[in-house]
Amino acid sequence: MSKNVSASDAKNNFGGLLDDVATLGRVDIVKHGRLVAVVLSPGAFHSILGADAVTAQDGKWGKTHMIPPELARAARMLNCPNTFDDK
């Protein structure tokens, strides 16, 4: 089951949006009558990816990062190290 929410309502009531996602598993964000985003709970996200894709990702970087930890640290730094790859 999913719910449609306007983009302005999602922005103005982000906490409520997260509650709805946790409860329903999916919330569709609509702007000017068009679907512009879909917010998924972790359970719904994992069911879409399938167990193999989730296991491969978790084994590679852990459960808390979607990008490699060294790049996440670099993104938080005000001055990027000289070894940062600009490609």
C-alpha positions in Angstrom: 0.0 0.0 0.0 1.3 3.5 -0.8 0.2 7.1 -0.2 0.5 10.2 -2.4 1.8 13.3 -0.8 2.4 16.7 -2.4 6.0 17.9 -2.6 5.2 20.9 -0.5 3.5 18.8 2.2 6.5 16.4 2.2 8.9 19.4 2.7 6.8 21.0 5.4 6.0 17.8 7.3 9.1 15.7 6.8 8.7 13.9 10.2 5.2 12.9 9.2 6.5 11.7 5.9 9.0 9.5 7.6 6.2 8.1 9.9 4.1 7.3 6.9 7.0 5.5 5.2 7.7 3.5 8.3 4.0 2.5 8.5 3.1 2.0 4.9 6.5 1.1 3.3 6.1 3.5 0.4 5.1 7.1 -0.1 4.8 8.7 -3.6 5.7 12.4 -3.8 3.7 14.3 -6.4 4.4 17.8 -7.8 1.9 19.4 -10.2 0.1 16.1 -10.7 3.3 14.2 -11.7 5.2 11.6 -9.7 8.6 13.1 -8.9 9.9 10.8 -6.1 9.3 7.6 -4.2 10.4 7.2 -0.6 10.7 3.6 0.5 11.2 1.9 3.9 14.3 -0.3 4.2 12.1 -3.4 4.1 10.4 -2.3 0.9 13.8 -1.3 -0.6 15.3 -4.6 0.2 12.4 -6.5 -1.2 12.7 -4.7 -4.5 16.4 -5.3 -4.7 16.2 -8.9 -3.7 18.3 -10.7 -1.1 21.3 -11.2 -3.3 21.8 -7.5 -4.1 21.4 -6.5 -0.5 23.8 -9.1 0.8 26.4 -8.1 -1.8 26.1 -4.4 -0.8 26.2 -5.2 3.0 29.2 -7.3 2.6 31.1 -4.6 0.7 30.5 -1.5 2.7 28.5 -2.4 5.7 24.9 -1.7 6.6 25.2 2.1 7.3 26.9 3.4 4.1 25.6 3.6 0.6 29.0 4.8 -0.6 32.5 3.7 0.4 33.3 5.1 3.9 36.5 6.8 2.7 34.4 8.8 0.1 31.8 9.6 2.7 34.5 11.1 5.0 36.0 13.1 2.1 32.5 14.5 1.3 32.2 15.8 4.9 35.6 17.6 4.8 35.8 21.3 4.1 39.2 20.8 2.4 39.4 17.7 0.3 42.7 15.8 0.5 45.0 16.0 -2.5 44.4 12.3 -3.2 40.7 12.9 -3.8 39.8 11.6 -7.3 38.0 14.2 -9.4 36.9 11.8 -12.2 
